[in-house]
Amino acid sequence: MKKLNLLICLFSLLFACSACGDDDIHYGPAAFSLSQKSSGSDYSDLAVYKRHHASAIKILAIGNSFTINASTFMPGMVEELNGDSICIARLTRSGCTLAQHWESHLADSPDYDFQYSDVGKWHTDAIHTIDDALSLFDWDVIVIQQQSGLAGVYDSYQPSLDCLVQLFRNSNPSAKIAWHYTWPYREGTNHGDFSRYDRDPQKMYEAILKAGDKASENLDIRIPAATLIWEMRRQYPEVEDGFSTDGYHISDDLALFALSTLWYECLATPEAGTSSVDSPCYPESVDPDRFSRALAIIRTLTGVPDQGPSDAVDMVFD
């Protein structure tokens, strides 16, 4: 049966949609750019890190530039709320689809960039394959997503998604698998894949929800980033959709921080018991008062009630 499933996956990949559109990456000012050369201080000894974090809660995200967007502020949040008791890593390849992830695994291709969180920052290491990343730790949570332009086309998910999930469960049997709903493009975006949805943001949004709901039926965690960005565009009319300079990546720190807060609440809070919503820690570039509208959306999406004014001092990180 395993051989049959493998043959099905291989055959289907011959007809899989190619990556498109996510290659022109634009990041917000605080985001980590894959194209930037890290300074010496941005590299640390992964072997030492691995030994030091042997008992930590470990989260791995596999994706592309939308993964990078959504996790931008995670290292600072983890450091402030948990110290070294949580580590998050991300394995990314620009514009990568589910089919290409599976194809890279089969070929053991060194197609990826790998970063991990330590002392409030992203650090880079020479891990370039899916299998090397999966074997680095016994991961507690593994996050996966579809490429943004195909996120509303469920036929593009399979059979690659099922193959990848089986790979994750075989390599990390105790890991929870999380689905990241990428957000729809904004009106007027010139992204080539936008035509799949008649260049209609709402049509794309509804398609993403429908496909993502079906994809995550048998998974453990859902990250409703699509709804967060959709609602933030409605709740912050003064920015005139200015969260994104290119119309699809997120480039504004307020929205980037909201995405990271949502990720923390969905992925880290259930494991660590610390809440980024009840005890928010803000980067210097985000005004807590202005962020309150986003925080209310996140509370609704995650089911965390508003406990009223707090005497706690908001934490700030660089």
DRENVEXVO-11245 format. One record per residue (C-alpha): residue in one letter; z, x, y. Coordinates in steps of 0.05 Angstrom, whole numbers. Layout:
BEGIN
(pt "A" (Z X Y)) ...
! end
This chain:
BEGIN
(pt "M" (0 0 0)) (pt "K" (16 57 48)) (pt "K" (-52 88 34)) (pt "L" (-85 21 47)) (pt "N" (-49 13 113)) (pt "L" (-69 83 133)) (pt "L" (-142 69 117)) (pt "I" (-139 5 157)) (pt "C" (-111 42 217)) (pt "L" (-163 98 212)) (pt "F" (-220 48 206)) (pt "S" (-196 7 264)) (pt "L" (-189 68 309)) (pt "L" (-264 78 304)) (pt "F" (-271 14 345)) (pt "A" (-210 23 390)) (pt "C" (-216 18 464)) (pt "S" (-216 85 500)) (pt "A" (-166 103 554)) (pt "C" (-186 84 624)) (pt "G" (-159 81 693)) (pt "D" (-90 111 689)) (pt "D" (-117 182 700)) (pt "D" (-115 182 776)) (pt "I" (-40 188 781)) (pt "H" (-2 177 845)) (pt "Y" (73 182 846)) (pt "G" (127 164 895)) (pt "P" (159 221 935)) (pt "A" (217 228 886)) (pt "A" (176 224 823)) (pt "F" (162 281 775)) (pt "S" (88 299 775)) (pt "L" (57 325 711)) (pt "S" (8 365 752)) (pt "Q" (62 403 790)) (pt "K" (87 470 766)) (pt "S" (162 467 757)) (pt "S" (204 521 788)) (pt "G" (246 565 744)) (pt "S" (306 521 755)) (pt "D" (268 461 726)) (pt "Y" (266 494 658)) (pt "S" (327 498 614)) (pt "D" (339 521 543)) (pt "L" (322 462 499)) (pt "A" (357 493 438)) (pt "V" (422 497 478)) (pt "Y" (410 427 505)) (pt "K" (399 401 435)) (pt "R" (464 430 409)) (pt "H" (503 407 470)) (pt "H" (476 335 464)) (pt "A" (482 329 388)) (pt "S" (531 271 396)) (pt "A" (499 239 458)) (pt "I" (461 173 461)) (pt "K" (388 194 457)) (pt "I" (329 154 485)) (pt "L" (256 174 477)) (pt "A" (199 140 515)) (pt "I" (128 151 492)) (pt "G" (73 130 540)) (pt "N" (35 151 602)) (pt "S" (41 150 678)) (pt "F" (71 80 677)) (pt "T" (127 109 634)) (pt "I" (137 164 685)) (pt "N" (139 112 741)) (pt "A" (191 69 706)) (pt "S" (237 127 688)) (pt "T" (233 166 754)) (pt "F" (307 160 773)) (pt "M" (337 157 703)) (pt "P" (364 229 702)) (pt "G" (405 219 766)) (pt "M" (431 152 742)) (pt "V" (451 180 674)) (pt "E" (486 240 706)) (pt "E" (526 196 754)) (pt "L" (545 142 705)) (pt "N" (550 180 639)) (pt "G" (548 255 650)) (pt "D" (520 288 588)) (pt "S" (536 230 541)) (pt "I" (465 203 547)) (pt "C" (400 241 545)) (pt "I" (332 210 558)) (pt "A" (266 243 544)) (pt "R" (194 222 555)) (pt "L" (130 244 519)) (pt "T" (70 225 562)) (pt "R" (-5 232 563)) (pt "S" (-45 206 622)) (pt "G" (-79 140 609)) (pt "C" (-59 139 536)) (pt "T" (-70 76 495)) (pt "L" (-33 55 431)) (pt "A" (-95 73 391)) (pt "Q" (-96 142 421)) (pt "H" (-22 153 406)) (pt "W" (-36 137 333)) (pt "E" (-98 180 332)) (pt "S" (-59 239 362)) (pt "H" (-6 231 308)) (pt "L" (-57 232 252)) (pt "A" (-90 294 280)) (pt "D" (-24 326 301)) (pt "S" (-58 339 368)) (pt "P" (-20 376 424)) (pt "D" (-39 324 475)) (pt "Y" (27 310 510)) (pt "D" (75 333 563)) (pt "F" (150 329 548)) (pt "Q" (208 323 596)) (pt "Y" (282 312 584)) (pt "S" (340 295 630)) (pt "D" (395 345 644)) (pt "V" (443 353 703)) (pt "G" (408 297 741)) (pt "K" (338 325 737)) (pt "W" (276 324 693)) (pt "H" (264 389 655)) (pt "T" (201 410 618)) (pt "D" (193 439 549)) (pt "A" (135 461 506)) (pt "I" (134 401 460)) (pt "H" (64 372 457)) (pt "T" (59 328 395)) (pt "I" (87 261 376)) (pt "D" (116 288 311)) (pt "D" (153 345 345)) (pt "A" (184 297 394)) (pt "L" (205 248 340)) (pt "S" (238 303 299)) (pt "L" (275 335 358)) (pt "F" (334 287 351)) (pt "D" (357 227 312)) (pt "W" (337 181 368)) (pt "D" (378 119 382)) (pt "V" (323 84 422)) (pt "I" (247 94 423)) (pt "V" (206 61 478)) (pt "I" (131 45 471)) (pt "Q" (80 9 513)) (pt "Q" (5 -5 518)) (pt "Q" (-40 27 570)) (pt "S" (-36 -16 633)) (pt "G" (-108 -40 635)) (pt "L" (-104 -63 562)) (pt "A" (-33 -91 567)) (pt "G" (-59 -162 570)) (pt "V" (-109 -154 512)) (pt "Y" (-70 -162 448)) (pt "D" (-130 -145 403)) (pt "S" (-125 -74 432)) (pt "Y" (-54 -67 406)) (pt "Q" (-69 -72 332)) (pt "P" (-67 -42 282)) (pt "S" (-43 18 321)) (pt "L" (22 -14 344)) (pt "D" (44 -33 274)) (pt "C" (26 37 250)) (pt "L" (66 70 306)) (pt "V" (127 25 295)) (pt "Q" (126 42 221)) (pt "L" (122 116 239)) (pt "F" (182 109 286)) (pt "R" (223 72 233)) (pt "N" (205 123 179)) (pt "S" (223 183 223)) (pt "N" (284 152 257)) (pt "P" (309 96 212)) (pt "S" (368 77 256)) (pt "A" (330 76 322)) (pt "K" (320 12 361)) (pt "I" (248 2 383)) (pt "A" (237 -22 455)) (pt "W" (175 -53 485)) (pt "H" (158 -37 558)) (pt "Y" (119 -92 594)) (pt "T" (76 -55 645)) (pt "W" (64 -92 710)) (pt "P" (-1 -125 735)) (pt "Y" (-45 -94 788)) (pt "R" (-41 -120 858)) (pt "E" (-96 -160 892)) (pt "G" (-154 -118 917)) (pt "T" (-142 -61 868)) (pt "N" (-206 -24 849)) (pt "H" (-181 -4 780)) (pt "G" (-238 -11 730)) (pt "D" (-197 -50 680)) (pt "F" (-178 -103 732)) (pt "S" (-244 -138 717)) (pt "R" (-217 -157 648)) (pt "Y" (-173 -207 685)) (pt "D" (-225 -229 736)) (pt "R" (-188 -186 787)) (pt "D" (-134 -239 790)) (pt "P" (-62 -211 791)) (pt "Q" (-32 -275 764)) (pt "K" (-82 -279 707)) (pt "M" (-66 -207 689)) (pt "Y" (9 -219 694)) (pt "E" (6 -280 647)) (pt "A" (-37 -242 598)) (pt "I" (12 -183 597)) (pt "L" (70 -229 583)) (pt "K" (33 -266 527)) (pt "A" (10 -202 493)) (pt "G" (76 -166 503)) (pt "D" (116 -225 474)) (pt "K" (72 -224 412)) (pt "A" (76 -148 406)) (pt "S" (152 -147 411)) (pt "E" (168 -205 364)) (pt "N" (196 -158 312)) (pt "L" (222 -104 358)) (pt "D" (293 -95 382)) (pt "I" (290 -91 458)) (pt "R" (245 -118 513)) (pt "I" (240 -86 582)) (pt "P" (212 -139 630)) (pt "A" (184 -90 681)) (pt "A" (123 -134 692)) (pt "T" (167 -191 716)) (pt "L" (210 -145 759)) (pt "I" (151 -119 798)) (pt "W" (119 -188 802)) (pt "E" (182 -218 831)) (pt "M" (195 -159 878)) (pt "R" (126 -170 908)) (pt "R" (148 -241 924)) (pt "Q" (218 -222 947)) (pt "Y" (196 -166 994)) (pt "P" (138 -198 1033)) (pt "E" (151 -149 1091)) (pt "V" (121 -92 1051)) (pt "E" (55 -130 1041)) (pt "D" (51 -104 970)) (pt "G" (64 -34 995)) (pt "F" (101 -14 932)) (pt "S" (36 15 907)) (pt "T" (-12 59 945)) (pt "D" (-68 56 893)) (pt "G" (-54 -16 871)) (pt "Y" (-28 -1 802)) (pt "H" (20 58 801)) (pt "I" (86 48 837)) (pt "S" (94 95 897)) (pt "D" (154 67 935)) (pt "D" (224 93 920)) (pt "L" (255 24 925)) (pt "A" (210 -4 870)) (pt "L" (215 60 829)) (pt "F" (290 57 832)) (pt "A" (289 -17 812)) (pt "L" (247 1 751)) (pt "S" (295 56 731)) (pt "T" (354 9 741)) (pt "L" (322 -42 695)) (pt "W" (307 12 643)) (pt "Y" (379 36 646)) (pt "E" (406 -34 638)) (pt "C" (360 -50 579)) (pt "L" (364 17 543)) (pt "A" (429 53 561)) (pt "T" (479 -1 577)) (pt "P" (480 -33 507)) (pt "E" (491 36 477)) (pt "A" (539 66 528)) (pt "G" (573 5 557)) (pt "T" (563 29 629)) (pt "S" (523 -16 675)) (pt "S" (476 8 730)) (pt "V" (479 -62 759)) (pt "D" (555 -70 763)) (pt "S" (563 3 785)) (pt "P" (499 21 820)) (pt "C" (487 93 842)) (pt "Y" (433 99 895)) (pt "P" (386 156 911)) (pt "E" (388 177 983)) (pt "S" (320 147 996)) (pt "V" (341 76 977)) (pt "D" (382 32 1023)) (pt "P" (433 -8 983)) (pt "D" (429 -68 1030)) (pt "R" (354 -71 1024)) (pt "F" (359 -62 949)) (pt "S" (403 -124 942)) (pt "R" (343 -169 931)) (pt "A" (318 -126 874)) (pt "L" (387 -123 845)) (pt "A" (390 -199 842)) (pt "I" (324 -200 804)) (pt "I" (349 -149 754)) (pt "R" (414 -188 744)) (pt "T" (372 -250 728)) (pt "L" (327 -212 680)) (pt "T" (384 -178 643)) (pt "G" (434 -235 645)) (pt "V" (486 -195 684)) (pt "P" (525 -243 729)) (pt "D" (541 -226 801)) (pt "Q" (615 -210 803)) (pt "G" (620 -215 878)) (pt "P" (638 -161 929)) (pt "S" (666 -97 899)) (pt "D" (715 -47 928)) (pt "A" (677 8 893)) (pt "V" (640 59 936)) (pt "D" (566 62 921)) (pt "M" (549 129 890)) (pt "V" (491 169 918)) (pt "F" (451 223 882)) (pt "D" (397 271 906)) 
! end
